[in-house]
Amino acid sequence: MPRWQAEDDNVDIVYRNVETNEKFSTFWSGRKGKMLLFLLLIVLFFMGLFVGYLTGKHMQRVMTSEPKSVPIPLHVVHTYHPIAASVLLGYISTSDIRGVVEYLSQENRTFLDADQFTAKNIRLQWEGFGLDKVEVKTYDVLVSVPNTEKESFVEMLNTSAAPSSGGSLFRSSFPGTTGYQRPFMAYSPSGDVSGPLVYANYGRREDFEWIAKQPQVTVNGSIVLVRYGKIYRGDKVSLAYKYGAKAVIMYPDPEDFSQEDGLIPTSDKNTTGAESEATVNPPSPFSFLFKFFQNGPRAWNDLAHFFEPKGQMSPYEMMREDLLRTSTYGDPLTPGYGATKNQFRLKPEDADLPKIPVHPITADDAQTLFALMDGVEVQVEWRGKLNATKYMLNTKPNLEVRVTVNNEQKRVNISNVIGTILGAVELDRYVVVGNHRDAWFFGGVDPASGVAIHRQVVYAFGQLRNLGYRPRRTIIFASWDAAEYGFLGSTEWVEENARELQERTVAYINIDAAVTGNYSFAASASPLLAEALNDVTSYIKSPTYPNDALLYDWLRNFRDGDTQMPKNTPLIPPLGAESDYTPFYHGYGIPSVHLEYIPNPDTTDADFFNNYHRRFNPFETAKAIDPDFSLHTTLAQTMALLTMKVADRSVLLVKYADYGRTVRKAWESFTMKYTKLNVPAYAEALALLNQTISNFVQAAVNFDDASTYFEGPAKLQLVKDPYILRAWNDHFVNFEKAFIYEPGLPNQPLYRHLIFSPSSEDAYRQGSFSGIVDILQEKDVEPSRVNQQILLVVNSLELSIKSLRSSLAMVNWQKPDNITDSDRADADSGGDDS
């Protein structure tokens, strides 16, 4: 029975001891009772004021901290210095991070709502921290919201087995949604369609192809039921539309939201110092009474969470999501251009948005649907873990499902907060550090964990600035708005400032839902930043193994198995398209990195945690994953030190051989997977690409070998020549731009990276050579178009080879006899960038 129906059941009430109850009631209606009630209300009022005062003091304490004493004059240090780094990390406070996560996850927040962490408040905080400049940038974007006057619903037709409500499985106005944003899929068009039901597993291309081979079953004209996971939800809808579906219903299967969700029990972690808890118990019904007086209506969240099975997603819960097509990101009406006030805009009907209605349902509702299905029983790999349910492919004869969606589109203003610390030497070179602040509901993990870490990093740099510190390069901190709607805030800012950012940005450092698991630290990044990541994590202490650096903790879980890679190389996969780094990296080739702590990917779908994008994502979620908040602290330290190293090192730390090996490994994996290429039509182009990749790898190795000359005394010579130093570092800034193809990939005009871009059929997966993939997957493949994509990759690699050889000539031009004994002495003592 669906939960909404059960909650409407009548309840029989039996009264006993009526006389006693009447006396009790008479007391409270009398004079003494009224006076006592009045005094009680006054006491509760002042208690509330006192609690609010203490909360405010806690939130402001970090802004009034006394400056720490520093043994070096920071105002004259314009390069990386380990003492400055030590002072910076000293400002990272675990208690402050914990307090911000708890504070943020107390309210039901979406970017459309007014909340305590608005752009105005962030701007005031950052100004108080000591940044040089803080501004709010506003954009006019199209969003999608549920229609508050018309409900959306899913119901079964033509069946006697339907619920007594007339067949309704779900209605957007069911009890429990009051005060919350109704469950919906953003950017789904409104519509009212009916048809037979077909189960399509995860909604991948291979799933639809398997259905196409089954007799008497067709997706064309059907309502498709899919489960979350494996690929981006928008791609499920796009594929269903291509195969002729009328609508899509999505549900979370227990198999993909496992009981432990990849978490390591705290008792198994090798921790010391702070008290740790094996689990975090959900609140009891008795604690609800106290919570109600403390938090008001927010306490309903705690009470409902008590009835949710421990460690599992409730069968009565569903998600809220965006459904932007992967060919675009950002504002749908201004693709490729910043959504400023006077910008040209497409008509909504001309925008690249979903074409068929989409709606989420609960696991409980999906179980009801499966109970009415028959026909072909699906293969083992398609069966999830719904209780007592056979996973069937299609519905019984004459049974149809109706999907009614009532969403509305509207243009709203969103606001990014941009804070700047100006560089002392390279004012026109930027390091951008970003995080989004909008949430679906409480956001205890997504985004509160990332917001708290990002805020602490901003605070630490602000305090260091107050002591006289100024970075070598300009640091830009960004609080993005409306990321949950397809990275709207970050994309519009990048598109508005695209030319400047592409020419001047050294790196973009991103954090999002920072701590979704406690299994391991993880990072995905441009290969250009791999060496910097290895360096930084070798300095940060592991929270799990206190005697080890974070690097070795990382290596225990994610070691690169490539035999041609150095032994102590962690696995750093390329970037997908899951967060705000997308416009920076995939759009404009700006080296980017994404930092996080994740669950064990072998035991859970790493894209999800149990409270992902749903109502129950409060502070308890973050505390259950990281009870002592040591993982949050470690990420804040890593983000801060990485920012300082990239902003302050006079000679940027990079090994181009990392890029070469990563490209080679990606190509080997690609050719093993896509055997369609093994035909004569592609032989000549493939032979050329194979040879070019070999040349690229060798050119990168040669450059690294020659550049070791500057790791000794000659480094001082390089540092003292500003022109040579500028050219050296600009090679890093511009290197990845060779892989940016301005017209974009086939069917994905805003994804321009020819080597590392997600496929048009899976935005989440870290893709490689996606232009070739997208053409190969077309129904009628034209060999000339495949060869065109292959040769585009060849040309981009040849440009990179020329760039490496040009810079190599600059290295060889330097003369060893220009090095003085004083230079050697300075280098031996540590010199710059130690």
PyMOL commands that set and color helices and strands:
alter all, ss='L'
color gray80, all
select helices_A, chain A and resi 3-6+18-29+31-64+74-76+82-90+94-104+119-129+205-212+233-242+266-268+285-306+348-350+363-371+380-382+448-466+483-485+488-496+498-504+527-537+550-557+582-588+619-625+630-648+656-673+675-677+680-711+714-720+722-739+770-776+783-813+816-818+821-828
alter helices_A, ss='H'
color red, helices_A
select strands_A, chain A and resi 133-146+153-157+168-171+185-186+191-195+197-199+223-227+247-251+321-322+358-360+373-377+392-395+400-405+407-421+426-436+473-480+505-515+520-525+592-598
alter strands_A, ss='S'
color yellow, strands_A
deselect
rebuild
show_as cartoon
